[in-house]
Amino acid sequence: MGMLDGKVAFITGGASGIGAGTARRFAEHGAAVVLADVQTGDAEHVRDAIRDAGGAADYVHCDVTDPGSVRAAIDGTATRHGRLDVVCANAGINGVWAPIDELQPDEWRRTLDINLTGTYLTVHFAVPHLRRAGGGSIIITSSVNGTRSFATAGAAAYSSSKAGQVAFTKMMALELGRDGIRCNAICPGAIDTDIGERTERRDTERIGIEVELPGGSPALHGGFGEPVDVADTCLFLASDLGRHVSGVAVFVDGGASLLR
C-alpha cells in the first residue's frame, strides 16, 4: 500500500532533476502524477519510464510564466483525473549570475518571472481544485541560497526569488490552513541535477566572494545529495505523515548551509 494511493499530483518542472525524481517517488507510492514542463522530449521520457515501471503518469506542456498556460494545465489535470491533491511548484532556473551593475533588467525579470511569479501562478490556479478535494499539500521548491546561504557570487536575482518563495509559503500556510491545505517549502543545497549547465556566469570573480573549507565539508555526504533525497522529503510533506506540518522551510542539504 502506497503513501499516496488515490492522490493526484501536479509537478511543474517535472521533466528533469528534482521534479523528475519527485514524480518517480510519488508514482512509486501510488499517486497519479502529471509532469508540467516546456521540455517535451525529456518530460515524455520521464512519463514513459514511470509507466513502464507500473506507475501512472501524464505530461502536459506548461509555461509557468504564462497564466493561460498554467491555468489550462491545472484545470486539464483536475478534469482528466477528477481531483487534485498535491501541487509541487518546482519549475525554476538559476538564470544569470553577474555583478549587479552588469545584470540586465530583462535577466532579472526572467529569473523572477519563472521562479517567483511561476510559483504564484501555479498556486493561484491550483487552490480552487485543492479546496474541492477537501484539502491538500502544496510544496514549493526554494533553495538554501537566499534563505540560509548568501555565498553564491552574482546570484542576486536567484537568491531574491528563492527568499520570496519562502515568504510566499508562510503566507499561504496561514491563508489556506482553514481549507485543510498545507503549504511548505523545500530548500535543497547541492543536488546532482543539470541546472548548473544552464546557468550563465559573467564576471562573478570580480565580486570577490569565495568560501573555502579547510579539510572539506563536515556536512552529511560532504553536502552533496541526489534528487531522491529531495523527493523523499517531498513524499513526507505530500503524505499524511506531514498532516500537521505547514509553513515550514525544510533544508535538504546535509547541513552544509550551516557553514555559510
Order of alpha helices (4+ residues) and beta strands (2+ residues): beta-alpha-beta-alpha-beta-alpha-beta-beta-alpha-alpha-beta-alpha-beta-beta-beta-beta-alpha-beta
